[in-house]
Amino acid sequence: MYDVKAPSERTEKARKAKPARTALQRFRVVAEALGEDADGLLEAFAESWLAQLRERVSEGDS
């Protein structure tokens, strides 16, 4: 079977070996691997998200 250890059972050396990447760092790695423009994707997401928020606000004003 697999030798899986709980985070509390990991050695200090194992914890320091490789710092965890943030979600944004992982996003950029995947976008690059897929040949996508990470900044362009983030900007498109932000524009879409803001448009949805504006729509919700305007629906609440009705």
C-alpha positions as CSV (number, residue, x, y, z in Angstrom):
1,M,0.0,0.0,0.0
2,Y,0.9,3.7,0.0
3,D,3.0,5.2,2.8
4,V,1.0,8.4,3.3
5,K,1.8,10.6,6.3
6,A,-0.3,13.2,7.9
7,P,1.1,16.8,7.7
8,S,2.0,16.6,11.4
9,E,4.1,13.4,10.7
10,R,6.2,15.0,8.0
11,T,9.8,15.8,8.9
12,E,10.9,19.4,9.2
13,K,13.3,18.8,6.2
14,A,10.4,17.7,4.0
15,R,8.4,20.7,4.9
16,K,11.2,23.1,4.0
17,A,12.3,21.2,0.9
18,K,9.9,22.8,-1.5
19,P,7.8,25.9,-0.7
20,A,4.2,25.6,-1.6
21,R,3.1,27.6,-4.6
22,T,0.2,30.1,-4.4
23,A,-2.9,29.6,-6.5
24,L,-1.8,32.5,-8.7
25,Q,1.6,30.9,-9.3
26,R,0.1,27.6,-10.2
27,F,-2.4,29.4,-12.5
28,R,0.5,31.0,-14.3
29,V,2.4,27.8,-14.7
30,V,-0.7,26.0,-16.2
31,A,-1.5,29.0,-18.4
32,E,2.0,29.0,-19.8
33,A,2.0,25.3,-20.3
34,L,-1.1,25.6,-22.4
35,G,0.3,28.5,-24.4
36,E,-2.1,31.0,-22.9
37,D,-1.5,34.6,-21.9
38,A,-2.0,34.4,-18.1
39,D,-2.4,38.2,-17.7
40,G,-4.9,38.3,-20.5
41,L,-6.9,35.5,-18.9
42,L,-6.8,37.3,-15.5
43,E,-8.0,40.5,-17.1
44,A,-10.8,38.8,-19.0
45,F,-11.9,37.1,-15.7
46,A,-11.8,40.4,-13.9
47,E,-13.9,42.1,-16.5
48,S,-16.4,39.3,-16.5
49,W,-16.6,39.3,-12.7
50,L,-17.1,43.0,-12.6
51,A,-19.8,42.9,-15.2
52,Q,-21.6,40.2,-13.1
53,L,-21.3,42.4,-10.1
54,R,-22.7,45.5,-11.9
55,E,-25.6,43.3,-13.1
56,R,-26.4,42.2,-9.6
57,V,-26.3,45.7,-8.3
58,S,-28.5,47.0,-11.0
59,E,-31.0,44.2,-10.4
60,G,-31.0,45.1,-6.7
61,D,-31.8,48.8,-7.6
62,S,-34.9,47.8,-9.6
